[in-house]
């Protein structure tokens, strides 16, 4: 699974909308949509915020590990 697929799967596991995740990490919903569709990649600060929000490691979020 790649970053975009992990982000989508984690968001759906938590029954959150894209807007809810975006609000939680302090970005616009449009910016989050672009991350999830792969149009843009999140920077380091946003990756850390996403990992913290979802309660997973950066390696898991990036698809480098299956250990959350």
N, C-alpha and C positions, 0 to 999 in steps of 0.2 A: 504494500500500500504506500502511496506517495503522500506528501504533505497535504495536498488538497483533499484527498480521500479521507485521511485521518481527521482533518479538521471537520469535515462534513459528518463523519461517523460519530465523533465525540460530541458534536453539537446535537445531533439527533438523539444520542443516548441520553442526553440531559434534557431533552424535549425543549430546547431553546430555539428561538428564531435567530436569524443572522443579526437582526437589530439588537437583540438582547446581548449577544456575545460582543458585538461592536461597542455597545454602551458600557459593558462591564470592563473592557480593556481600554476605553477612551479613544475610540476612532469612529469614523462615520460608518454607517451601514453600507454605503457604496464601496468604501475602501475594503471592508471585510468581504463583501461579495467578490471583489476582484481577487482577493487572496484565495478564496474558496474555489473560484473558477480557474485559477492559475494565470490570470491576466497579469497580475503583479505578485511579487513575492514579498512576504513580510520581512522587515528589517529585524535586527537582533532584539531590539527592545520590544517589538511587537511579538516576536517568537517567544520571548521569555514571559510576556504577559499572557499569551495564549496557553502556554504550558502550565503556568500557575493557575489560570482560570479553570482549565480542564483537569488539573491535578495529576499531570503526567510529566515525564522527563522530556527534555528537548530531543533526545535520541528517538524516543517513541513517537513524538509528534512528527519528526522528520522522516519516519519510516526506517530508521537505522536499527531499531530494536523492537522486539515484541514485548519487552518488559516495560510495563507502565511506570 
